[in-house]
Amino acid sequence: MRNRPEDAPLPYYEDFSPGHGDLPPRAWRPASDAARLSLDGTWDFRLSDTAEGADTAFATAEDFRPDAAAGWHPLAVPGHWVLQGHGAPAYTNVRYPFPVDPPRVPTENPTGDHRRVFDLPEEWPEDGESVLRFDGVESCARVWLNGRELGVFQGSRLPHEFAVGGLLRRAGNVLAVRVHQWSAGSYLEDQDMWWLPGIFREVNLLHRPAGAVEDHFVHAGFDHATGEGVLRVESSPAGRVLVPELGLDLATGEEARVPVEPWTAETPRLYTGELVTEGERVELRIGFRTVAIEDGLFKVNGRRVLFRGVNRHEFHPERGRALDLATMREDVLLMKRNNINAVRTSHYPPHPAFLQLCDELGLWVVDECDLETHGFCDFEDWRGNPVADERFTPALVDRARRMVERDKNHPSVVVWSLGNECGAGEGLGAMSRWIRERDPERAVHYENDHTSRDSDFYSRMYAPHAEVELIGRREEEALEDPELDAHRRSSPFLLCEYAHAMGNGPGGLAEYQRLFREHERCQGGFVWEWIDHGFPKTTADGVPYFGYGGDFGEELHDGSFVCDGLLFPDRTPSPGLLEYRKVIEPVLMEIDPVAGVVEVRNDQDFADLGAFAFEWVYEVEGESVAGGPLTVPPLGPGASARVELPGRPGTDRPGTGVWTVRAALAADTAWAARGHRVAWAQRAVGERAVEPAPTTPGPAPRRTDEGIALGPALFDARDGALLRLGGLAVPHAPRLDVWRAPTDNDLGASWQDDERHAEVWRALGLDRMRHRLDGVALADDGLTVRSRVAPAAAEVGLATTYHWRAVGDELLLTVTVQPEGPWRSTLPKVGLRLGLPAAYGTVTWFGGGPGEAYPDTRQAAALGRHRATVDALQTPYVRPQENGARADVRWAELAADGAPTLRVTAVDEPFTLTARRWTPEHLDAARHTSDLVPSETVWVHLDHAHHGMGSQSCGPGPLPEYHLLPREFRFAVRLAAR
Ligand code: IPT
C-alpha cells in the first residue's frame, strides 16, 4: 500500500464518474463483415490484496515477464478469478460486504492484473480504426495497450470500448487490464447474488474500416390495423438497408411500409437484412412490432400481453456469470419448453447473445439496467442512497445509456427497466427521462418507487393475492398526490417478482394465474427466480453437493437465500418449474365427462391453435384402454370451443377411469420437437375413485404367546404396536406424525411481520412430540390403541386413537386425532410414519405424479400409475427440507426383492405418500444434501393432510385455505403384505 497524501484526489476506482477514455456506447450487432479478433483464452494473471499493492510495470514495461515466482498464473478469460482458485466467491443479499461510505471502498480491495500478448492476424487491414471491446468486467478496470493507458471504466455488465488503432503493432501487442473488485460502482451493484470479480465476458478487437457503421437504430413497427410493417433504420454514416425477403432496398433514414408477419414472442418472425455503408455490411435481424401503453394496458401490436415470466440471473455452477452460448441457449430452450414467454433480466443487461436468442426463439424481455442500491434501505430513510445523490447521476445515466444503446435493436426487448431495489431518487428520474427521449418506442419500468413516477407500470414484488385482486380492479389505496395517483391507477400492473421459488414451492401459482386471467390490468408476472446459484463442492469423503452463502469463508453472508430458483444449479428442473409450466399453459382444457365434451380455450395472446395437435386417452387404474387424435378447430387467441370426446370406451377392467386430453406441438419448432407437450387436462370418472371403508365385520383380536393376533397380523401385547403383517416383519410400527423438516417457505424470511410457521411449530415443540400410551383394548370389532401425542412443556396435545380391524388378508387402520388444549398454531402435517427394512427400495403407486405435490403446488401432478425407486423420490433441494410427497394416492406398493410387498390402499380419501431413507429429523438437521446419509430403514409417510407451501421465504405465506389448522382428523388406510 502506498501512502496517499491527505489532500490527494480520490483514485479512479473511488470516483463517482463512470470512467474516462472510452468511446460512446453503440448498438450491438449480430454479425458484420469487418474483421474481428477474439482475445479470449488464457491470460496471465496476478492477484493483489489491495488496489495499488503491485506496481504497473506489467502494463508499461517493455521487457516485463509474468513470472510464476512473482505470483503470475494462467487464467481463463472470460472468467472470474475467484472461481479459478484465487480468492473465493462471497454471497450477500441486501447488505454491502464492506463499510458503507460512498464512494470509498476498503483498502482490502482484491485486484487482478490481467495481461495478454497477441499478434494481429495476417489479413488484419492496415487502414481504418480498431476498437478494443469489453463486454463485461466486474467492477472497475484500468486498461493499457502497448504501454499506453487507454482509460478506466465502471459498470460491470455493460460494454466498454476504446479506440486503439494508432497503438497496434502487427505482432507482440501487450494488452494489460487491472481489475478492482471494489469501486464506487460497487455501490450501484448491490444485486442479490455472488460477488464475482473479473473479466467475465468476451474481449474483442474489432476492425473499423473507414466508413464503417458507427451506430444504427432499427425502428420496425407493426401497424395492426393494416398488417403493414413500418421500417426505418437510422445509421451514421448513412447507407442502404436491404431486406431481400421483403423486396426492400432503401436509404437509411427513409421509411418503408410493407405487408409483413409481425414479431411476437409466440410468433418470433424475423426478417434478415443488411445495413450497408461505405465501409461495412452489418447484419440486421428485424422483427416488426409496436409497443404501446393504451387504455391502461401494455399492448403489443394492439393486443394486451400476459407475461408468464421469470427473473433470470446469469449463472453457471462452474463459470458463475461467465456464460457460454450453449448455456444461454439452454436457458431459452428450457423457458420455451416450459411455457414461459417472458424474462426480466434481473438485475443487469444480460450477455447480448442471450437477447439475440430471445429474438429468434421468442421471449418478451424486460431489459433491466445494471443497478441496485438495496443496502441503503437499512439506514434511516435510505440515507446516502446513490440514486438520490446527484454526484452519482452521471454514472446512473451512463448505465441507462449503455444498456439502451447496446440493446436497442432487439425486437424481444419491449420494456426498459431502470434497475432493482434502489428506493426512490432523482437519479432514477434522470435515467427515465434519458431513456424516454432516446427511445420513445418502448415502455419504461421501475418497481421500488411506489409512486410509479418514473414508470409506465404499476409494478410490485411479492404482493399477496388479495392485494393483486384489489389492484386488478383498480381499487388500490390512493397515493397522497392525486396526479401521481391518477397516473399509477391508469397504469398496467406487473408483478416484477412474485412466487419466490426457494426450496419446496412456490405455492399459490394457480391462484395468481386466475387473477391475471380475470383482471386485464394484471398483466402477469415474473417468478423469482430462474436458477439456484449453488456452487459445487465435495466433502472430505468426496461426496458432491452444492454450496451456498457461508460455505466460502465469508464473514457476512445470507446463506441459502441465493438458491431460490426454478432450476437446480445444474439446470435440472425443480418441481416448482413443472408446476409453473402447468399453471401457465397456452391452452386451457376442461373435461366434462358426463356431457362427453372438453372445453378448449386458446390462452395465447397472438397465435391460433394451429401449431398444436390434440389427443385423448382413456385409462383405467393407470392403464391405457383407448385413445386417439382429437380434432380441435384452430381457435384464435382468447377463443374457446366445446369439442366432443368419443364415447367412453367399454372395458371390463375394474378401477378408476381417467380421461386425459393433451395438446402437443404438431410440427418441429426451433425450440422443441414435434410431440412436445404444451398442455393437458384430466378428469377421473371412476366407479370407485377411492374405496369406502368396508363394513363387514372381521375376526376378533386374540391374545397369544407371541402377542395380539388379528387376522393376518401380530401386535405387541404391551403397547399395541404392529409387529408383523403376513410375512412382513415391521421394524417401526405406524404411528401419528405431525412433523416435517421445515421448508424455506415454512421458515419464512426474517423481515416477515406475519407469523412464520416453522418458528411457531418449533417453539411449540412439534419437532419433538412424545407418544404416551393410554390403553390397548381388544373387542369384537378389533384392536384399539389410545395414546396422547404432545411435546414437553406444552399444555396442548393430540389425543390419538388407532383402531385396527382385519378384513380378509388386509388390516384396516382408522386413526382419529382430537386436539386438546389451547392450540394457536397451524400443524405442519397430519399422518402416519412407519419404518420398513432398507430393502424396500421400489414404490409403485396409483395417484398423483410423477413428481412431488403439496396442497398448493399440485397442478402438475397427473393421476396415473407411477413407479420410482425410493432414492428417485427425493427432490434434492440445495438446502435439505421436506420434499418428495406424492399426493392424491389411491394405492401404493412398496417392494423388496424376495420379501412380501406392502400394499397400502386409500380408504374414503386419497393419501399423500413419502418414502425416504432418513427421518424428517435428519432432513431437518442437514445443511447440505451430503449430510443425508441412508439409514437401515425406509421411512414411509402416509399423510392425511399437509400445510400449504406458500411463498413466505420472501413473500406471502400459504393462502388461508391451505393452512392446516388443528381440528378433529379421522382417516384410514388398508394394509396388506402379499
Ligand atoms: C427481492 C430482490 O429484488 C431480488 O433481487 C431478490 O433478492 C429477491 O427479493 C429475494 O430472493 S427484494 C425482497 C427483499 C423483497
Boltz pocket constraint, residues with backbone or C-beta under 6 A from the ligand:
constraints:
  - pocket:
      binder: B
      contacts: [[A, 93], [A, 191], [A, 192], [A, 420], [A, 421], [A, 461], [A, 462], [A, 497], [A, 500], [A, 528], [A, 561], [A, 564], [A, 954]]
      max_distance: 6.0
